[in-house]
Amino acid sequence: MNNDQPIDLAQQNKQVSTLIDEDTKIVISFDGGGIKGLMSVIIAAAIEKAAGVPLSKACDLLIGTSIGGITALLLATPDEEDANIPKFKASSLAHYYRDFAKTVFSVPLSRAVKTLWGYDKSKYTSQKIKKVMEEHFKETLLSQALTRAVVVGAEIERYSPMLLKSYEEPDFFMKDAAFATSAAPTFFPVAKIKSISHDKNSSLAEGKNEDYYLIDGKITGANNPALVGYVEICNIFNNIKDIKDKVIVISIGTGKAHRTIHYDEVAEAGILTWIPLVFPLIGELANDITDYQMDLLLKDIPITTPETLRRYWRLQPSIPEDLLMIDNFSEKKLTDLANIAKNYVLEHKREIRTIGMLLSHRAQYLNKSKK
């Protein structure tokens, strides 16, 4: 849609309402990206404000990888006093991620020297991130999520991608799922977590609690898990005719840096040169290939000539290269990230307003179905 054209809000709202029905399904997806997740929650807060309802009450699936997985779980966490409402609003998460950065991504010099700055052992211990997860999720189970929630991980002993889902066994504590999806190699130790069985007759090893050994879901290539979310929701609702044409995906990124790796620098490079380059490169390229696939899969819907309504929304700010690293932060850099996200929201207010309308209409159907 062209941002420069005038818009009739009442007319657009009417057009959107004719496209959203009980069979429409909406997925909200959050990229990985370490502390850059600060930007995605600022964008999510703007969308939530435009929708007028919590995101967990307006979508059919929340999915995320790494820091995006943590975001998805926080938004799906029920309040301790009232299990029907979310514990966290999107607008409260920006403050949370600032504290998260200062707590989790701080390392004493003694640890840095001992681990050779992450070359010998993981740069950070698991204690701090586990403590933060415990404080926010407590003993909440993944199965208690307010809407369907999925986080992406990679199980190393089973040598397989693993989706931790709120609606399928095995079940896990949310705090463990959050740590598992964000346990980035070289940054954090491997997450050893235990499944929670509810029924001794379940398919979960005859009801026994099993150990799983997970690392950051970025390793699977699903740093932008929008495609995974789309496939999941189509599978869940495969009884609906033409479900593949009824899904809308809102994908929120953590910033794209327009960087270049020069041929002369890496033509015959070895491990020491490639290590600091390859991890962010994997994430960037995986994001772009997913974006390409989603654009092809989810075609726009004509509403008026020449207007169309998107079925795949990609919200991805551009950032300078010095903000690319997932744990590279200072007060100034956190402020820079926040300002980039706020400016992006202002520049894309029309898109965000339309997304809010979509979510508002979907929330009405979801609310009716629960009565």
C-alpha positions as CSV (number, residue, x, y, z in Angstrom):
1,M,0.0,0.0,0.0
2,N,1.2,3.5,-0.8
3,N,1.7,5.5,2.4
4,D,1.5,8.8,0.5
5,Q,-2.2,8.3,-0.6
6,P,-5.0,9.6,1.6
7,I,-7.0,7.0,3.4
8,D,-10.6,6.7,4.4
9,L,-10.5,4.9,7.7
10,A,-14.2,4.0,7.8
11,Q,-14.0,2.6,4.3
12,Q,-10.9,0.6,5.0
13,N,-12.3,-0.8,8.2
14,K,-15.4,-1.9,6.3
15,Q,-13.3,-3.6,3.6
16,V,-11.1,-5.3,6.3
17,S,-14.2,-6.6,8.1
18,T,-15.5,-8.3,5.0
19,L,-12.2,-10.2,4.7
20,I,-11.9,-11.4,8.3
21,D,-14.3,-14.2,9.2
22,E,-14.3,-17.2,11.6
23,D,-12.0,-19.2,9.3
24,T,-9.4,-16.5,9.0
25,K,-6.3,-17.3,11.1
26,I,-3.6,-14.8,12.1
27,V,0.0,-15.7,13.0
28,I,2.3,-13.2,14.8
29,S,6.0,-14.1,14.4
30,F,9.1,-12.7,16.1
31,D,12.7,-13.0,14.8
32,G,15.7,-13.8,16.9
33,G,18.4,-11.2,17.3
34,G,19.5,-10.8,20.9
35,I,19.1,-7.4,22.4
36,K,17.8,-6.1,19.1
37,G,14.6,-7.7,20.3
38,L,14.0,-4.3,21.9
39,M,13.0,-3.0,18.5
40,S,10.5,-5.8,17.9
41,V,8.7,-5.2,21.2
42,I,8.4,-1.5,20.5
43,I,6.8,-2.3,17.1
44,A,4.6,-4.9,18.8
45,A,3.4,-2.4,21.3
46,A,2.4,0.0,18.5
47,I,0.4,-2.8,16.9
48,E,-1.2,-3.8,20.1
49,K,-2.3,-0.2,20.7
50,A,-3.7,0.0,17.2
51,A,-5.6,-3.2,17.8
52,G,-7.0,-2.1,21.1
53,V,-6.6,-5.6,22.6
54,P,-3.7,-7.7,23.8
55,L,-2.0,-9.6,21.0
56,S,-2.6,-12.9,22.6
57,K,-6.3,-12.2,22.4
58,A,-6.2,-11.3,18.7
59,C,-4.2,-14.0,17.0
60,D,-4.3,-17.8,16.6
61,L,-0.6,-18.4,17.0
62,L,2.4,-16.6,18.5
63,I,5.8,-18.0,17.4
64,G,9.4,-16.9,17.9
65,T,13.0,-17.8,17.8
66,S,15.6,-16.9,20.4
67,I,14.8,-13.5,21.8
68,G,11.7,-13.6,19.6
69,G,10.7,-16.9,21.4
70,I,11.0,-15.1,24.7
71,T,8.8,-12.3,23.4
72,A,6.1,-14.7,22.1
73,L,6.1,-16.5,25.5
74,L,5.9,-13.3,27.5
75,L,2.9,-12.1,25.5
76,A,1.2,-15.5,26.0
77,T,1.8,-15.8,29.7
78,P,-1.4,-15.6,31.8
79,D,-1.6,-13.3,34.8
80,E,-1.1,-15.0,38.2
81,E,-4.3,-13.4,39.6
82,D,-6.5,-13.9,36.5
83,A,-5.5,-16.6,34.1
84,N,-7.8,-15.1,31.4
85,I,-5.7,-12.0,30.9
86,P,-2.0,-11.6,29.9
87,K,0.6,-10.9,32.6
88,F,2.5,-8.7,30.2
89,K,1.4,-6.1,27.7
90,A,3.6,-5.5,24.7
91,S,4.1,-1.9,25.9
92,S,5.8,-3.1,29.1
93,L,8.4,-5.3,27.4
94,A,10.7,-2.4,26.2
95,H,11.6,-1.7,29.8
96,Y,12.0,-5.4,30.4
97,Y,14.4,-5.9,27.6
98,R,16.6,-2.9,28.7
99,D,16.9,-4.6,32.1
100,F,17.4,-8.0,30.4
101,A,20.4,-6.6,28.4
102,K,22.0,-5.1,31.5
103,T,21.5,-8.3,33.6
104,V,22.2,-11.1,31.1
105,F,24.8,-9.5,28.7
106,S,27.2,-8.4,31.4
107,V,30.3,-10.5,32.0
108,P,33.0,-9.8,34.6
109,L,36.6,-9.5,33.4
110,S,37.5,-12.7,35.2
111,R,34.9,-14.7,33.3
112,A,36.0,-13.1,30.0
113,V,39.6,-14.1,30.6
114,K,38.7,-17.6,31.9
115,T,36.7,-18.3,28.8
116,L,39.0,-16.5,26.4
117,W,36.2,-14.2,25.5
118,G,34.0,-17.1,24.5
119,Y,36.5,-18.9,22.4
120,D,37.1,-21.7,25.0
121,K,33.8,-21.8,26.9
122,S,30.5,-20.0,26.5
123,K,30.8,-16.2,26.9
124,Y,28.0,-16.1,29.5
125,T,26.9,-18.5,32.2
126,S,23.3,-19.8,32.3
127,Q,22.7,-18.5,35.9
128,K,21.7,-15.0,35.0
129,I,19.4,-15.8,32.1
130,K,17.8,-18.6,34.1
131,K,17.2,-16.2,37.0
132,V,15.5,-13.7,34.7
133,M,13.3,-16.4,33.1
134,E,12.3,-17.7,36.6
135,E,11.4,-14.2,37.8
136,H,9.0,-13.6,34.8
137,F,7.6,-17.0,34.0
138,K,7.8,-18.6,37.5
139,E,6.1,-22.1,37.3
140,T,3.9,-21.4,34.3
141,L,3.7,-24.2,31.8
142,L,3.8,-23.9,28.1
143,S,0.4,-25.6,27.9
144,Q,-1.1,-22.7,29.9
145,A,-0.4,-20.1,27.2
146,L,-3.3,-17.8,26.5
147,T,-3.1,-18.6,22.8
148,R,-1.2,-21.2,20.8
149,A,2.5,-20.5,21.3
150,V,5.6,-22.0,19.7
151,V,9.3,-21.5,20.1
152,V,12.0,-22.9,17.8
153,G,15.0,-24.8,19.1
154,A,17.6,-27.3,17.9
155,E,17.9,-30.6,19.9
156,I,21.6,-31.6,19.7
157,E,21.4,-35.2,21.0
158,R,18.5,-36.0,18.7
159,Y,20.3,-33.9,16.0
160,S,17.0,-32.4,15.0
161,P,15.0,-29.1,14.9
162,M,12.5,-29.0,17.7
163,L,9.3,-27.0,18.1
164,L,8.2,-26.5,21.6
165,K,4.4,-26.1,21.4
166,S,1.8,-25.1,23.9
167,Y,-0.8,-27.4,22.2
168,E,1.2,-30.6,21.9
169,E,3.2,-32.9,24.0
170,P,5.9,-32.8,25.4
171,D,5.0,-29.9,27.7
172,F,7.7,-27.7,29.4
173,F,7.9,-24.9,31.9
174,M,7.8,-21.6,30.0
175,K,11.0,-20.5,31.7
176,D,12.8,-23.6,30.3
177,A,11.4,-23.2,26.8
178,A,12.5,-19.5,26.8
179,F,16.0,-20.5,27.8
180,A,16.2,-23.3,25.3
181,T,15.2,-21.3,22.3
182,S,17.8,-18.6,23.1
183,A,20.8,-20.7,24.1
184,A,23.0,-19.4,21.3
185,P,26.3,-21.5,20.9
186,T,29.4,-19.6,22.2
187,F,27.2,-17.2,24.0
188,F,25.3,-19.5,26.4
189,P,25.7,-23.1,27.6
190,V,23.4,-25.8,26.0
191,A,20.0,-25.7,27.7
192,K,19.3,-29.0,29.5
193,I,15.5,-29.0,30.1
194,K,13.1,-31.6,31.3
195,S,9.6,-32.3,29.8
196,I,6.5,-32.3,32.0
197,S,4.3,-35.3,31.6
198,H,0.6,-35.0,32.5
199,D,-0.5,-38.5,31.9
200,K,1.3,-41.7,32.5
201,N,-0.4,-43.2,29.5
202,S,0.6,-40.4,27.1
203,S,2.9,-40.9,24.2
204,L,5.7,-39.2,26.1
205,A,7.8,-42.2,27.0
206,E,4.9,-43.8,29.0
207,G,4.6,-40.7,31.1
208,K,8.2,-40.3,32.1
209,N,9.9,-36.9,32.2
210,E,12.5,-36.8,29.5
211,D,15.7,-34.7,29.2
212,Y,16.2,-32.5,26.1
213,Y,19.4,-30.7,25.1
214,L,18.6,-27.6,23.1
215,I,20.4,-24.7,21.5
216,D,19.2,-21.5,19.8
217,G,16.6,-22.0,17.1
218,K,18.5,-19.7,14.7
219,I,20.7,-22.8,14.0
220,T,17.7,-24.4,12.2
221,G,17.6,-21.6,9.7
222,A,14.3,-20.3,11.2
223,N,15.6,-17.1,12.7
224,N,12.5,-15.6,11.1
225,P,10.0,-18.3,12.0
226,A,7.2,-16.9,9.9
227,L,7.2,-19.8,7.5
228,V,7.2,-22.3,10.3
229,G,4.2,-20.5,11.9
230,Y,2.3,-20.5,8.6
231,V,2.8,-24.2,8.1
232,E,1.9,-24.9,11.7
233,I,-1.4,-23.0,11.5
234,C,-2.3,-24.7,8.2
235,N,-1.7,-28.1,9.8
236,I,-3.7,-27.3,12.9
237,F,-6.7,-26.1,10.9
238,N,-6.4,-28.6,8.0
239,N,-10.1,-29.3,8.2
240,I,-10.9,-25.9,6.9
241,K,-11.3,-25.7,3.2
242,D,-8.6,-23.7,1.5
243,I,-7.0,-22.9,4.8
244,K,-3.7,-21.9,3.0
245,D,-5.5,-19.0,1.5
246,K,-7.1,-17.8,4.8
247,V,-3.9,-17.2,6.9
248,I,-2.4,-13.8,7.5
249,V,1.1,-13.6,8.9
250,I,2.6,-10.6,10.7
251,S,6.4,-11.0,10.9
252,I,8.3,-8.6,13.2
253,G,12.1,-8.4,12.7
254,T,14.9,-7.2,14.9
255,G,16.6,-5.0,12.3
256,K,18.6,-5.5,9.1
257,A,22.1,-4.1,8.6
258,H,23.3,-3.4,5.1
259,R,26.7,-4.8,5.6
260,T,29.2,-6.3,3.1
261,I,31.8,-9.0,3.6
262,H,34.6,-8.1,1.1
263,Y,36.1,-10.8,-1.0
264,D,39.6,-9.8,-0.2
265,E,39.0,-10.2,3.5
266,V,37.7,-13.8,3.4
267,A,38.9,-15.3,0.1
268,E,41.1,-17.9,1.9
269,A,40.0,-17.2,5.4
270,G,40.0,-19.7,8.2
271,I,38.0,-20.3,11.4
272,L,39.3,-17.2,13.3
273,T,38.1,-14.9,10.5
274,W,34.8,-16.5,9.8
275,I,33.6,-17.1,13.4
276,P,32.6,-13.5,14.1
277,L,31.1,-13.2,10.6
278,V,29.2,-16.4,10.1
279,F,26.7,-16.4,13.0
280,P,25.1,-13.0,12.1
281,L,25.4,-13.9,8.4
282,I,23.3,-17.1,9.0
283,G,20.6,-15.0,10.7
284,E,20.5,-12.3,8.0
285,L,20.4,-14.7,5.1
286,A,17.8,-17.0,6.7
287,N,15.6,-14.0,7.3
288,D,15.8,-12.9,3.7
289,I,15.1,-16.3,2.2
290,T,12.1,-16.7,4.5
291,D,10.9,-13.3,3.5
292,Y,11.1,-14.3,-0.2
293,Q,9.2,-17.5,0.4
294,M,6.5,-15.9,2.4
295,D,6.0,-13.2,-0.3
296,L,5.4,-15.9,-2.9
297,L,3.2,-18.1,-0.7
298,L,0.8,-15.4,0.7
299,K,-0.5,-13.4,-2.2
300,D,-2.1,-10.0,-1.6
301,I,-6.0,-9.9,-1.6
302,P,-7.6,-7.3,-4.0
303,I,-10.0,-5.0,-2.0
304,T,-10.4,-2.0,-4.4
305,T,-8.7,-1.0,-7.6
306,P,-5.7,-0.5,-7.3
307,E,-5.6,-1.3,-3.6
308,T,-4.7,-4.7,-2.1
309,L,-4.6,-6.1,1.4
310,R,-1.5,-7.9,2.4
311,R,-1.5,-11.4,3.8
312,Y,2.1,-11.3,4.7
313,W,3.3,-8.3,6.7
314,R,7.1,-7.9,7.2
315,L,8.0,-5.2,9.7
316,Q,11.8,-4.9,9.6
317,P,13.8,-1.7,10.4
318,S,17.2,-0.9,8.9
319,I,20.0,-0.5,11.4
320,P,23.7,0.6,11.2
321,E,26.3,-2.2,11.2
322,D,27.6,-1.3,14.7
323,L,24.2,-2.4,16.2
324,L,24.2,-5.8,14.5
325,M,25.8,-7.9,17.2
326,I,23.2,-9.6,19.5
327,D,24.9,-8.8,22.8
328,N,26.8,-5.6,21.9
329,F,25.0,-3.0,24.0
330,S,25.5,0.2,26.0
331,E,23.0,2.8,27.2
332,K,23.6,4.7,24.1
333,K,23.1,1.7,21.8
334,L,19.9,0.7,23.6
335,T,18.6,4.2,23.1
336,D,19.7,4.1,19.4
337,L,17.8,0.9,18.9
338,A,14.7,2.3,20.6
339,N,14.8,5.5,18.6
340,I,15.1,3.5,15.3
341,A,12.1,1.4,16.2
342,K,10.0,4.5,17.2
343,N,10.8,6.2,14.0
344,Y,10.0,3.1,12.0
345,V,6.6,3.0,13.7
346,L,5.9,6.7,12.8
347,E,7.0,6.1,9.2
348,H,4.8,3.0,8.9
349,K,1.8,4.2,10.8
350,R,-0.6,3.4,8.0
351,E,0.5,-0.3,7.8
352,I,0.4,-0.6,11.6
353,R,-3.1,0.9,11.7
354,T,-4.3,-1.6,9.1
355,I,-2.7,-4.5,11.0
356,G,-4.5,-3.2,14.1
357,M,-7.8,-3.4,12.3
358,L,-7.1,-6.9,11.2
359,L,-6.3,-8.0,14.7
360,S,-9.3,-6.1,16.2
361,H,-11.7,-7.9,13.9
362,R,-10.0,-11.3,14.6
363,A,-10.3,-10.7,18.3
364,Q,-14.0,-10.3,18.0
365,Y,-14.4,-13.7,16.5
366,L,-12.0,-15.3,19.0
367,N,-14.0,-13.7,21.9
368,K,-17.3,-15.0,20.5
369,S,-15.9,-18.5,20.1
370,K,-15.0,-18.6,23.8
371,K,-18.4,-17.7,25.0
